[in-house]
Amino acid sequence: MAGATGYAGQELVRLLARHPAADLRLAMASGANGGRPASALARIWRGDVAPLDPGRLAAEADAVFLAVPEQAAAQLAPALVAAGLRVFDLSGAFRLRDRALRERWYPHSPEPPAGATYGLTELDRAAVRDARLVACPGCYPTAALLALRPLQAAGLLRPDAGIVIDAKSGVSGAGKTPSERTHFSECHGNVGAYGVFAHRHAAEIEQGLGLDVTFVPHLVPLDRGILETIYVRLRAGAGSGEVAAAYHAAYAEAPFVRLTGDALPEIKHVAHTNFCDIGWRVDGDTGRLVIVACIDNLIKGAAGQAVQNFNVAFDLDERAGLE
């Protein structure tokens, strides 16, 4: 794998080192300078984090996880696929299918190579199974699409009423490179909206739904976790029973989606796990539906979902290494 020194990369090393069917041969940094030893991985993985070496990855691995910045993934992924490897990319480089959107949000990304697919495991298993390159979803879209797609597929949403997604994320979602916004003294005791009408994950959510959304992310003073409160309106005549039925039908065979109904989920319920918890409340008089979806942004929103896709791609138990 490449990118072992970042937050998601360290989670990947931790998961893969204990995976019953994976042999973690190489863990590399995002660049040629290597990285500092990861004390948190002591006695979990005994290898060293090496400088990035695409040639070694191509020669010594069967599958590669990329937890590197988008610009690096845009160069690495096609070359590794061409070398015959299966690639699981945690960056956004190949998530967007539309060229114009990709040029806007990920300007360094070329056309995806043959065999590439978007990989939200619960909704894209068939495509992931045969893919050569899996573009693992962003953390915010993971929660939003798991919450909304089953209702859309069941015809329960009023497309003319608008969808509003109020999302809150811990600071690790901003990555490991420090900035003024992620400085402790800026985040502690503070909550702030950012990226309003200017966040690339909105395009990814709209791609998954085929509908416009109003998406407003917020940075909250937590190290990890995402909570999304989603506001929609149901079509005439639909109520709690139809919502519950759509969710249960969609996720009856999904080991990492937990449906909580009226018991609305919280970040602590999912932290350090690969679960997505979804709860909801319906106002029967107005048809208003409020959905709350929670994930750990570093696990289900990044490393865990990548391992889940790996399991599906190699015909393993989907839960392997994640329970």
N, C-alpha and C positions, 0 to 999 in steps of 0.2 A: 504494500500500500504506500501511497505518497500523501504527505501532509500530516504526519504523525505527531507533530508538535503543537497543532492547534487544538482547540477545545473538542471539536467533533472528532478530530483525528485520534486524540488520546482515548476517547470513548470507543472508537473503532478498535484500537489495539487491545483495550480491555476486553471487549466482546469477542474478538477473533482469537485471542490467546486462550480463551476458555471454550471455544466452539468445538464440539465433539467431532466435526467432520472437516474442519479447516486446519491447514498447516500454515501458520503465519511465518513465511520465510524471510520477508523483507519489510522493514518499516523505515520509510525515508521521510526527510523533511520536505518542505515546499520549495527549497532552493538548494544551491550548490554548497552552502556553508554548513549544512547539517543543523543540529539542534542540541540544546542542553539535555542532559539526562533527565528523564521524567521520574522523579522520586515516587510519584503516586503509582507507578507501574512496577515497582520493586516486588519481586517474587510472584508477579502476575505474568510478566514476559521478560525473559532473560536476555533478549537481544539488545543491540544498540540501534539508536536512530541514526541512520546513515545519510549523507548528502544525497540529494535527488540525482538519480542516474537512470534515465529512461531505458538505456540499453540493457542494464541489468534486469529491470522490470520485465522487459520483453523476453529476455533469455531465460529467466529463472521462475517465472510465475505462470499460472494458468488463468488466474483472474486477478484484476487489480481494482482496488478502491482508491478513488481520487478525492481527497479532502483538501484540495488546493484552491487558490483563488481562481476565479473564472478565466482570466487571461491565460493562466498556465494550463488549466483543464482544456481550453479550446485548442491548444497545441498538442497536448499529450494524448487526449482520448482518441482522436482519429488515427494517430500513429500506432497506438497500442492495439486498436481494433484491426488495423491493417496487418499487424504482426500475428494475428490469430488469437488474441486474448479477449476475454469477456471483461467489460469495464463497467464499474458501478460508480457513477460520477455524482458526488454530493454538491457540486457547484451548480450555478444556474446556467452554465454555458449553452446547454442544449435543451433546456426545458421548453422554450417557446418555439412553436412550429412556424409561425408567421415570420417571414424574413424581415419585414419592416419593423416589427416589434423587437425582433432579436437585435437588429442593428441599433435600435434606440436604447435598449436596456443592457445588452451584452455586445457592444460593438466589435469586440475582438473575435467573436465566434463565427466560424465558417458554417456552411451547410452541414447538417448532421450526416455522419457516414451511414452507409446502408446498414440496416439492422438496428437502428437506434429507436428507442421508444421512451415515452414518459412512463414513470414507474411508481404510481401510488398503489401499493401492493393490493389492497383490498378491492380496488376497482379496475386494476390493469393486470391481473395475474396471467391471463392468456398471452398478452403481449410480452410480458417480462420473461415468460418461460423460454421463449426462443430468441430473445434479443441479444445482440452483440454489445450494445451500449445501452445502459439504463440510466436515464437522467432522473435521479431521485428528486422528488418534489421539495420545494422550499418549506420551511417550518410553518409559516402562516397559512399557505395554501393547503397543507396537509390537514390541519384542523378544519378549515373552512369547507373544503371539498368533501371530506368525510361526513360533515354535518349536513351539507346541502344536496349532494348529488342523489341520494336515495329519494328525497322528497321531490326533486325535479323529475326523476325518472318515473315516479308514480303519478305525475301530473297534479301534485298538490299545491304548487306555488302559483301565485298570481304574478305573472311576469311583468305586468304593468304597474305593480305597486312599489317596486324598488326593493333592493336588498341592501341592508346596512350591516357592516361588520365592524364592530368595535373590538379591537384586538390589543392585548397587553402582553408584553414579553419581558423576560428577565434580561439582564445585561449581556450574558454570554451570547445571545442572539446577534450581537453586533460584531462578534469575532474577537480574536485575541489581540489584534493591533490596537493599542490605546489611542484614545482621542479625548478632546476636551469634554465631549458629551458623555463619554463613558467613565470619566474620572470619578473616583469614589465620592469626592466632595460635591460633585455635580448631581450624582444619582441618589445619594443617601437622603432619605426623607423627602423625595421629590417624585412626581409623576408628570410626564410631559408627552403630548402628541407630537408626531413627526411624520414627514413624508406624505402629507395630505395631498391627494391627487398627484403624487410624484413618487410612489413606491412601486418598484418592479413586480412585487408579488401580487399587486392588483391585476396586472395583465395576465399573470399565471392563473389566478382564480377565475377571471373572465373567460380565459381559454377553456378551462375545465367545465364551465357552466354554459358557455355560449350566451351569457347575459351580462349586462352592465351591473357593477356593484359599486357601492360607496364604501371604501375600505380605509379605516383610520387606525393606524398602529400607535401604540403608546409604549414608552420605556418606563418600567417600574423597578423599584429597588430590590430586585431579587437576583440571585445568580443564575437561575434556570427556571424554565417553565413558560407556557403560553396559556392564556385564558382568552377565549373569544366569545363575546356575546353578540348574537346574530339576530337581527330583527327582520321578519318577513310577514307577508299576509298570505293566508290560505285561500284557495279557490272557494267559491260559495258551496256550502254544504259539508265541507271537510272539517274535521275536528280532531281531538286527541286520539281517538281510536284509529283513525286513518294514518296519523303520524306514527304512532307506535307500530302499526302493522307494516308500514313501509320500512322503518328502521330494522325491525326484527327479520323481515324477509331479506333485506340486503346483507345483514351481518350475522345470519344464523351460523355461518361457517367461518367467521372471522375471529381468530383467537385473541386479537389485540384490540378489538373494539368492545367497550363495555357500555351498555345502554342503561342509564340511571333513571330515566323517566323524570318524575317530579323532584327527585333528590338531585338538585343541581350540583355538578362536579366542581372540584376545586383543584388548584395546582398541586397541593400537597398530596392529593390522592394519586397522582401520576408521576411525581418526581422520581427520577432514577429508574423508570420503567419504560417499556415500549407500548404502553396502553394509550389509546385515545378514549376518553370518557365523554359521552354525549348525554346531556339531559335537556328537558324542554318543558315549557308551560304554554298552554293555549288559552286565550281569552275567547270563550265560546260566543260571546255577544258580538264581537267585532271581527273575529277571524284572525286576530293578531297572534303570531307565534314568536316566542323568544326561545332561542336555542343557546345553550352554553356548551362549548367544547373545550377540553383541556388536553394538552400533551406536554411532555418534556421536550423542549426544543432541541436538545442535544441527542436524545435517543429516538423517539418516534419521529421527531422532526429532522433527523440527520442520520447518525450512525446506526441506530437500531433499525430504521426503515431500510437502510442500505443492506444490512445483514439479512433482513426479512426478504428483500428482493433476491439476494444471493441464494438463499435457501430455496426459493421458488425456481430460480433459474437452473439450479443443479438438482432439482427433484428431491430435495431433502424435506424433512419435517419443517414446516414454516416457523415453528417455535424454537428450533435448534439454536442454542447459544443465547437465547433471549429470555429464558425463564430462570 
